[in-house]
Amino acid sequence: MMFCHFKTVFLFKEFFMMQKIFKVDVSPNVYKSQDKSFPFPDLTHSFCPQCHKQHLHLHGFYRRYLIAKGFEGIILIRRYICPDCGGTVSLLPWFCHPRRTYSMGFVHYSLAGFFGWSGTMVSFIREFVFNHGIPFTRQLLYQYRKRILKNCNRIMMDLVRQFHPDGPISDSVYDRKRVKDALNLIETTAPTPYTVSMDMFSHGSCTYLTLSAI
């Protein structure tokens, strides 16, 4: 019985691990070089987003791997904790895609390029690696494509909320064409794909590849 109780508490605290994306005006290389001296957002005056009872406290850092254009290596992630419920908040720089090794920029530009590509997947990968210098596999691109197609409706809803277009983002009934049109809107309207992803995540903890119930 005692073991079950401890297991329940552990699972409860695991549930309250939250990530927050913040804007970064430097490259991953500069971010890494500044290490713990980077000017991270101060959340110590913010109430816990889970229990809303206590202000957050500093809770050290953890390390995560990142692959981006011109960068591959370990970066630091600042973490905060609630002294009441034990929930944690991790600050992700906006070039990171939550729970993904490859950067948000890679996710966007690989998908936008692929959905606009008329040749084979192999030829696209070869061209993309040549232009961007980031190697990846067909299996990874298959996974990304499958995820963003399943997430198509949520992305459409978020883009309507963000940009308030006069007409529909896409008049197609096919998800592949709808995703292509959505990515094209981001390319032509948004300041950066990072802005769109950060806004999506702050409103619904959902990004290009995070599946939603909607």
Secondary structure as a PSIPRED ss2 file (coil, helix, strand):
# PSIPRED VFORMAT (PSIPRED V4.0)

   1 M C   1.000  0.000  0.000
   2 M H   0.000  1.000  0.000
   3 F H   0.000  1.000  0.000
   4 C H   0.000  1.000  0.000
   5 H H   0.000  1.000  0.000
   6 F H   0.000  1.000  0.000
   7 K H   0.000  1.000  0.000
   8 T H   0.000  1.000  0.000
   9 V H   0.000  1.000  0.000
  10 F H   0.000  1.000  0.000
  11 L H   0.000  1.000  0.000
  12 F H   0.000  1.000  0.000
  13 K H   0.000  1.000  0.000
  14 E H   0.000  1.000  0.000
  15 F H   0.000  1.000  0.000
  16 F C   1.000  0.000  0.000
  17 M E   0.000  0.000  1.000
  18 M E   0.000  0.000  1.000
  19 Q E   0.000  0.000  1.000
  20 K E   0.000  0.000  1.000
  21 I E   0.000  0.000  1.000
  22 F E   0.000  0.000  1.000
  23 K C   1.000  0.000  0.000
  24 V C   1.000  0.000  0.000
  25 D C   1.000  0.000  0.000
  26 V C   1.000  0.000  0.000
  27 S C   1.000  0.000  0.000
  28 P H   0.000  1.000  0.000
  29 N H   0.000  1.000  0.000
  30 V H   0.000  1.000  0.000
  31 Y H   0.000  1.000  0.000
  32 K H   0.000  1.000  0.000
  33 S H   0.000  1.000  0.000
  34 Q H   0.000  1.000  0.000
  35 D H   0.000  1.000  0.000
  36 K H   0.000  1.000  0.000
  37 S H   0.000  1.000  0.000
  38 F C   1.000  0.000  0.000
  39 P C   1.000  0.000  0.000
  40 F C   1.000  0.000  0.000
  41 P C   1.000  0.000  0.000
  42 D C   1.000  0.000  0.000
  43 L C   1.000  0.000  0.000
  44 T C   1.000  0.000  0.000
  45 H C   1.000  0.000  0.000
  46 S C   1.000  0.000  0.000
  47 F E   0.000  0.000  1.000
  48 C C   1.000  0.000  0.000
  49 P C   1.000  0.000  0.000
  50 Q C   1.000  0.000  0.000
  51 C C   1.000  0.000  0.000
  52 H C   1.000  0.000  0.000
  53 K C   1.000  0.000  0.000
  54 Q C   1.000  0.000  0.000
  55 H E   0.000  0.000  1.000
  56 L C   1.000  0.000  0.000
  57 H E   0.000  0.000  1.000
  58 L E   0.000  0.000  1.000
  59 H E   0.000  0.000  1.000
  60 G E   0.000  0.000  1.000
  61 F E   0.000  0.000  1.000
  62 Y E   0.000  0.000  1.000
  63 R E   0.000  0.000  1.000
  64 R E   0.000  0.000  1.000
  65 Y E   0.000  0.000  1.000
  66 L E   0.000  0.000  1.000
  67 I E   0.000  0.000  1.000
  68 A E   0.000  0.000  1.000
  69 K C   1.000  0.000  0.000
  70 G C   1.000  0.000  0.000
  71 F E   0.000  0.000  1.000
  72 E E   0.000  0.000  1.000
  73 G E   0.000  0.000  1.000
  74 I E   0.000  0.000  1.000
  75 I E   0.000  0.000  1.000
  76 L E   0.000  0.000  1.000
  77 I E   0.000  0.000  1.000
  78 R E   0.000  0.000  1.000
  79 R E   0.000  0.000  1.000
  80 Y E   0.000  0.000  1.000
  81 I E   0.000  0.000  1.000
  82 C C   1.000  0.000  0.000
  83 P C   1.000  0.000  0.000
  84 D C   1.000  0.000  0.000
  85 C C   1.000  0.000  0.000
  86 G C   1.000  0.000  0.000
  87 G C   1.000  0.000  0.000
  88 T E   0.000  0.000  1.000
  89 V E   0.000  0.000  1.000
  90 S E   0.000  0.000  1.000
  91 L E   0.000  0.000  1.000
  92 L E   0.000  0.000  1.000
  93 P E   0.000  0.000  1.000
  94 W C   1.000  0.000  0.000
  95 F C   1.000  0.000  0.000
  96 C E   0.000  0.000  1.000
  97 H C   1.000  0.000  0.000
  98 P C   1.000  0.000  0.000
  99 R C   1.000  0.000  0.000
 100 R C   1.000  0.000  0.000
 101 T C   1.000  0.000  0.000
 102 Y E   0.000  0.000  1.000
 103 S E   0.000  0.000  1.000
 104 M H   0.000  1.000  0.000
 105 G H   0.000  1.000  0.000
 106 F H   0.000  1.000  0.000
 107 V H   0.000  1.000  0.000
 108 H H   0.000  1.000  0.000
 109 Y H   0.000  1.000  0.000
 110 S H   0.000  1.000  0.000
 111 L H   0.000  1.000  0.000
 112 A H   0.000  1.000  0.000
 113 G H   0.000  1.000  0.000
 114 F H   0.000  1.000  0.000
 115 F H   0.000  1.000  0.000
 116 G C   1.000  0.000  0.000
 117 W C   1.000  0.000  0.000
 118 S C   1.000  0.000  0.000
 119 G C   1.000  0.000  0.000
 120 T C   1.000  0.000  0.000
 121 M H   0.000  1.000  0.000
 122 V H   0.000  1.000  0.000
 123 S H   0.000  1.000  0.000
 124 F H   0.000  1.000  0.000
 125 I H   0.000  1.000  0.000
 126 R H   0.000  1.000  0.000
 127 E H   0.000  1.000  0.000
 128 F H   0.000  1.000  0.000
 129 V H   0.000  1.000  0.000
 130 F H   0.000  1.000  0.000
 131 N H   0.000  1.000  0.000
 132 H H   0.000  1.000  0.000
 133 G C   1.000  0.000  0.000
 134 I C   1.000  0.000  0.000
 135 P C   1.000  0.000  0.000
 136 F C   1.000  0.000  0.000
 137 T C   1.000  0.000  0.000
 138 R H   0.000  1.000  0.000
 139 Q H   0.000  1.000  0.000
 140 L H   0.000  1.000  0.000
 141 L H   0.000  1.000  0.000
 142 Y H   0.000  1.000  0.000
 143 Q H   0.000  1.000  0.000
 144 Y H   0.000  1.000  0.000
 145 R H   0.000  1.000  0.000
 146 K H   0.000  1.000  0.000
 147 R H   0.000  1.000  0.000
 148 I H   0.000  1.000  0.000
 149 L H   0.000  1.000  0.000
 150 K H   0.000  1.000  0.000
 151 N C   1.000  0.000  0.000
 152 C H   0.000  1.000  0.000
 153 N H   0.000  1.000  0.000
 154 R H   0.000  1.000  0.000
 155 I H   0.000  1.000  0.000
 156 M H   0.000  1.000  0.000
 157 M H   0.000  1.000  0.000
 158 D H   0.000  1.000  0.000
 159 L H   0.000  1.000  0.000
 160 V H   0.000  1.000  0.000
 161 R H   0.000  1.000  0.000
 162 Q H   0.000  1.000  0.000
 163 F H   0.000  1.000  0.000
 164 H C   1.000  0.000  0.000
 165 P C   1.000  0.000  0.000
 166 D C   1.000  0.000  0.000
 167 G C   1.000  0.000  0.000
 168 P C   1.000  0.000  0.000
 169 I C   1.000  0.000  0.000
 170 S C   1.000  0.000  0.000
 171 D C   1.000  0.000  0.000
 172 S C   1.000  0.000  0.000
 173 V C   1.000  0.000  0.000
 174 Y C   1.000  0.000  0.000
 175 D H   0.000  1.000  0.000
 176 R H   0.000  1.000  0.000
 177 K H   0.000  1.000  0.000
 178 R H   0.000  1.000  0.000
 179 V H   0.000  1.000  0.000
 180 K H   0.000  1.000  0.000
 181 D H   0.000  1.000  0.000
 182 A H   0.000  1.000  0.000
 183 L H   0.000  1.000  0.000
 184 N H   0.000  1.000  0.000
 185 L H   0.000  1.000  0.000
 186 I H   0.000  1.000  0.000
 187 E H   0.000  1.000  0.000
 188 T H   0.000  1.000  0.000
 189 T H   0.000  1.000  0.000
 190 A C   1.000  0.000  0.000
 191 P C   1.000  0.000  0.000
 192 T C   1.000  0.000  0.000
 193 P H   0.000  1.000  0.000
 194 Y H   0.000  1.000  0.000
 195 T H   0.000  1.000  0.000
 196 V H   0.000  1.000  0.000
 197 S H   0.000  1.000  0.000
 198 M H   0.000  1.000  0.000
 199 D H   0.000  1.000  0.000
 200 M H   0.000  1.000  0.000
 201 F H   0.000  1.000  0.000
 202 S H   0.000  1.000  0.000
 203 H H   0.000  1.000  0.000
 204 G H   0.000  1.000  0.000
 205 S C   1.000  0.000  0.000
 206 C C   1.000  0.000  0.000
 207 T C   1.000  0.000  0.000
 208 Y C   1.000  0.000  0.000
 209 L C   1.000  0.000  0.000
 210 T C   1.000  0.000  0.000
 211 L C   1.000  0.000  0.000
 212 S C   1.000  0.000  0.000
 213 A C   1.000  0.000  0.000
 214 I C   1.000  0.000  0.000
